[in-house]
């Protein structure tokens, strides 16, 4: 999940054509423009007289635009009504995201999160003190950057959990989830083929048939993982990187054992780390959800969705039925998202309630968080170089890293900050994560500074954009 559900949009900076799956995006390919080499066709000569220009007379003799010269409007007949939008203040999302943040590679990614290195290292130490193997297990299934680790997308399961949906209830419900659904959430990765779920179901059916045969032949089913390969399993494994295939096969050989192992480690994290944090965090999540609800009442649905997605442009699939916005304390400034079974779960950091509180009782002369974040992002030579590169054209992450002479991890860190401050937007195309400069950022900077200084904003002769981006101070990673 940035995190598109990059490890979810981390795919914290952020999915977005949305195949948002967990796992690092593969961005090693260069986008190429296709050229139409067909000869230009000559216009057909017609004998009847027609008015010249792009206008036609109507019955009263007045002219109107010629509809034949207008761009056609594309209509996707697969799409029905607009997706439902739900805002959920649920600590279970932050329970899971606190783990993802703490599993980030210390040398590269801790700086991406405002919660800070000190808290992350303290949380890891508390978990290790309770059970030294718990962090290893969590990293093995949720993704810690080590070879062979999975990127289980448990955040997509939270909304299905019956009320009250708190972490304890979620962990009590998780063992009751049908095995096929749990396997799908456990093994989902970015870049899998469109038929991977069907292959997974076939592989599970073949594994079950093998165990039944063993049961009939030996009086018991083998539990040593020595099941023979099957056609569906072989095809399924081809979707995964070579280092991940043994992990996938081991999980399918003993799915219930993998589930029990993961749930046990999640319990350790809840008891050792998150239980102490929940009382402090839950009121923040409730206030942020209320602030989002207020904005949803004041805005049309599409502008609200754009605002709430904080600079991540998600191309919605035909199967999208629901969008869930879940506020998070721990992921800031990143965003995590994942599309699963018709529902896009979008976890974004607490922002709007903080902004509302500042405007309510803070010193009116103190700079707000928006303007601080905006100008702080400019106080770095690397980020200014990035903006100069993006002024020429949009670029994908690997391309930016190569042009800057930096690692992808360091480049992503800068892109997280620039997106959070509202300088760039992020989207996916052809399975690459692209960044584009937001329009008219110079005007936004002048407007923000004039507003803070109490001066009327001086309009320039520049053409104004079709919509005002200044109201969309989007923050979060992907």
N, C-alpha and C positions, 0 to 999 in steps of 0.2 A: 502498500500500500503503500518520484517520491514514493509513498507507500501505497501502492495500488494494490494496498495489499500487494505492495511489491513484495513485500514479504507478506503480504495480505493485499496499494496502491500503494515502502516502505517499500513497498509500494507504499513506504511512508512517503511519498511525493508523487505522492501519487503518484489507476487504471484509468488511456481512457477511451478507447473505442469499445467498449468494455468487454474485454475478455478478461477483465480484472481478475486475475487469479493470483495466488500467492507464489512468490518466487521471483528471483531477480529477472528483470526484463532483458531479453536478448536484443541489444541495440548495436550489433556489429555491422549491420547492412546500411548501405547508402541509398537514400531515396533518389530515384531517377525520374525525370519527367519524360513521358512518352511523347514522341513527335508524330504527328499525322503526316504521312508521306503521300497520301492520295492526291492526285491532281485536282486543282480547283475546278469545280463544275461551273459551267457557264449558265447564267440565269436563263430561264425559259422565256421565250418571247410570246407575249399574249397580244391579241388583236384588240380586245376590248379596251376602251379608254378608262383609265383610273386616275384618281387625284394623285398628284405628285406629293412627295414628302411622306411623313410618318403619321398623317392625320387623314381621317375620313369624315365626310359630312354626315350628319344624322338627319332625321326626318324634317327638322326645322331649319336645316341649312347650316347649323353650327358644326364645327369640326370637333372630333374626338380622336384620341390616340388609336392607331391601327392595331387591333389585338394580335394580328399576325406577326407584328414586329416586337411584341413583348416576350420576355423570357417565360417559358412555360413553368407552371408551378408543379413541383414534384409532390406526389401524394403516395405514401406507403400504405397500401391497402391492408397490410398485415396488422397495422396498429389500430386499436380501437380507442377507447377512452384514455384520458391522461392517467398516469400512474397515481395511485394513492400515496399520500405523503403523511408519514407518522413521525412524531418527535418523541423520543423515549429517554427519560432521565433514569438510567439504570446503572448501578455501580458494577454490574458484571462485565460490561464493556471495558471499564477502566481496570477491573481486576485482570482481564486478559491482556489489555494493552500495557499494563505495568510490567507484565512478564516480557512481552515483545521488546519494550524499551530496555529492559535490564539484560536481555540477551544480545543486544547490539554489540558489535565488535568494539572494544574499548578504545583502540587506537584511532578509529575512524569515525565512529557514529555517536558516541556519547555526546559530543558537542552539538548534535542535531536536536537535542531535547532540552527544554528549559528546566526540567526537573533537576538537572545537574548531575555531575559525576559523583558528588559526595553522597547523594541519596541513592543512586544506583549501586554504588559499591557497598553502602550500608545494607541495602535490601539483599544483595547477593550474599553478604556475610551472614545475615540473619537466617536466610534460607539454608545455607550450607551448615550452619551450626545446628539446625534442627535435623537435617538429613543431608550428608555430603553428596549423595547420589541424585538428589532431586533436581538440581540445576542441570546436570548432565542429561537427565531424562527429558526435562522440558526443552532443552536445546535440541535434543535428538528429534523430537516430534514437532516443535513449533518453529525451529530454525534458528541456529546460532552462528551460521556462517561456516561451520565445519563441513568437510566433505561427507556426503551421505545423509545429511539432515533433511527432514521434511519441512513443510511450511503449512501445517494444519490450520485451517481457516475456521476456528471455532466461533469467531464473532458472528458468523452467519447463522449459527444455531440459536443464539440467545433469544431472538424474538419468538422462536417456537416454544421456548420453555414456558410452562404455566406460571401464572402469578404465584409468588411475588417476584420471581426472576432474579433474586439476589444471588450472590455467588454460592452460598450454601445450598439454596434450592436448585440452582443450575447443576451443581455437582451431584446432587441426589437424583436429578432427572436424567443426566447424561447416560447412565448405564441402561436406561429403559429405551433409548433411541434405537430403532431398528438397525441391525448390523450394516445393511447396505448404505443407509444414510450416514452412519458414523464413518464408514470406510470412504465415502465420497468426500466428507469434510476433512478427513485425515490425510487423504492422498491428493487432494486438489493442488495443482501447481500451475504456474503461468506457462503458457505455451503448449498445453496439451491439445491433442486433436479434438475435433468437434464430436467424434464418436467415442471419446474415452469413457464416458459414463456407461454406455452400452457394453463396452469391452470389460469394464470393471464388474458389471452385473453378471456377464457371462463367465468371467474368471471366478467370481464367488460361487456361482452355480456349479462350475466344474470342480472347484475345491470341495464343495459340499458333497458332490457325488463321489469323489475319491475317498472321502472320509467314511461315507456310508459303505462303500465297498470294503474298506479296511475293517470296519465294524463287523460286517457280515463274515469276512474271511478269518479274522483273528479274534473276534469276540470283543475287540476294543479298537478305538481309532488311535492311530499313531499321533504322538504329540511332539516328536523330535524334529519337525519341520522338513521331513524327508519326502514330501509330496513331489511327485514328478511334474515336470512342466506340462502345460496344456496350451493348445493353440491360442485361446483367448488371452491367457496370461502372457505368452510370448509377445503377442501384438500389443498388449497393454504396456509391457515393460519398454517397448521400443519408444514410447512417448517420453521416457525419463532419461536424464543424463546417466552416464555409465556408473558414476559413483553413487547415485540414488537407487539404482535398480535393486541391489541387495536389500536395502531398507524396505522398499515397497514389497518385495517378495516375502521378507520375514514378517511384515505386518499382516499380509494376507494369509500366511501359513498359520498364524495364531492371532487372529483379529481380536478376540476377547481378551487374550493376554495383553496385547498392546493397549487396549482400552483401559484395562485395570491398572496397568503401569502408569499411563498418562494421568488418569484420575487421581491416583495416589500422590503423584508429584504435585498436581494442582492443589490438592488438600494441604500439602506441606507449605506451599506458597501462601495460601489463604491464611493459614494459622500463624505462620512465622512473619509474614510481611503485611498483607493487605488488610487483615482484620483491624490492625491498629490505625490504618489510614482511612478506612471507610467513614467513620463519624465526621472527620474533617472534610471529606470530599463530597459526600452525598448532598449537603446543602448547596454547594457550588453547582453541582450538576442540575439540581432542581431550579436554581435561579437562571441558569443558562437556557434550560428548556423553556422556561416561562418567557425569557427574552426572545427566543426564537418563535414561540407561539405568537407573541405580540407582533412581530414582523410579518409573520404569515397572514395574520388578520388584516394587516395594512397593505399588503402587496398582492398582486396577481400571482398565480402559482409559478409560472415560468421565471419571472424575475426573482421570486423568492428562492427557487431551487438554485439559480445561478449564484445568488448571494451566499446561500448556505454552503455551497461547494467550494468556496474560498479559492478560486483561481484554478480549479481542476475542471476541465471541459470533458464531460463524459458523453460519448456518443451512445445513445440508448438502444439496446437491442429490441427487437420486436416483442420478445417475451417479457419485457419489464412491466410488472404489475404494481410494484410497491417500492417506495424509497423510504428508508428509515434513517433519520438523522439522530445520532447518539452523541451528546456532548462528552468530551473527555478532558480530564485534568492532566493525565500523564503524557499524552502524545504531543503536546504542544512543542514546537509549532507545526509538527507534521500532521497529515491526515492519513487515515487508514480506511480502505474501502474494499468491498468484495461483492461480486454479483453471484448469486446462487439461487437456483430454482425460482426465478421470477422476482427476486427481491434484491435490491441494491442496499447494502448496509454501509453507511457513510459516517465514520467517526471523525469528528473535527474538534479542535481544541476550544476550550472556554474562551470566549472573546466578547460577545455582545453584552452579557450581563455585566462584565467589567467596565465596558464602555458606558453603559447606562449608569452604573454607580458613580463613575467619574463625573458625568454630567450632572448628577443629582446633588452631591454634597462636597465635591472636591474643591480645592482652591481654584477659582475661575481663571487665575493667571498661571496656574501650573500647566505645563504642556501635557496633553493627553497621550495615552499609549499609542494611538494611531500615528501621530506626528513623530513621536520618538522612534517608533519602529521604522517609519518611512525614511527618515534622514539618517538613522543609524546604519541602515543597509547601504547607504551611499558612502559611508566612511571607511571604505575598504577598496584598495586599488584593484584587487582581483574582480570584485563585483562590478566595479565601473568598467573594466575591460569586457566582462560578460555582456553588459548592457550595450557596449559599443559593437560587439560582434552581432548581437541580436537585432541591432538597428538595421543591419544589412539584410538579414533574412532569419527565419526560424532555424533552429538547429536541434539535433538530438544529443543526448547526454555524452555519449562516447566522442562525438565530433567536437563538442565544446571542450572536453577534457584534453583531447589531442591538440587543439588549437592553443590551449592555455599551458600545456606542458604539465598538467596536474593529474593525479589519480582520479578515477571516477568517483571514489568515495569523497574526496575533498571537493570535487566539483559539485557533487550532489548536495553537500553541506551548504555551499554558497547558493545553489538554486533554491533550496528550502527557504533560506532567508529572503531571497528576492521574491519568491512567490508569496511568502507570508506577508511581506511588506506591500504587495500589490503591484510589483513591477512587471511580473511575467505571468503568463498562464501556461498550464501544462496540459497536454493531451497526448493520446496514443494514436499512432497511425502505422499500419503495417508492422505491428508488434514492436515498434520503437517508441520511446518516450521523447516527445518533442517539447521544446520550450519556445514561446513566442513573446515578443515584447508587447506589453499592453499599449494601446493607443493613447497618445496625448499625455504622457506621464509628466512632461515639463509643465503643462498647464495645471495638472493636479498638484505638483510641488508648489507652484506659485499660489494656487488657490488655498492650499493648506497653510502656507506661511502667512499669507494676507489675513486669513481667518484668525490665526493665533495672535497676530499683531494688532487685530482690531481694525484693519484697513479694508475698505471695499476692494474687492477683486477687480483689477483692471482687465477688461476684455481686450484681446488682441485681434488683429485682423485675420488670424488663422481660422480656417474653417472648423466649426465645432463638430464633434462626432455626433452620430445619430442618437447615442444615449450617453448619459453621464456616468463615467466609470468611478468618479470620486466617491460615490456612496458605497462602492463595493470594495472596502478594505479587506481583502480576503487573506486569511492567514492559515497556514497549515502546510504540511509536507506532502510531498509525493515526489 
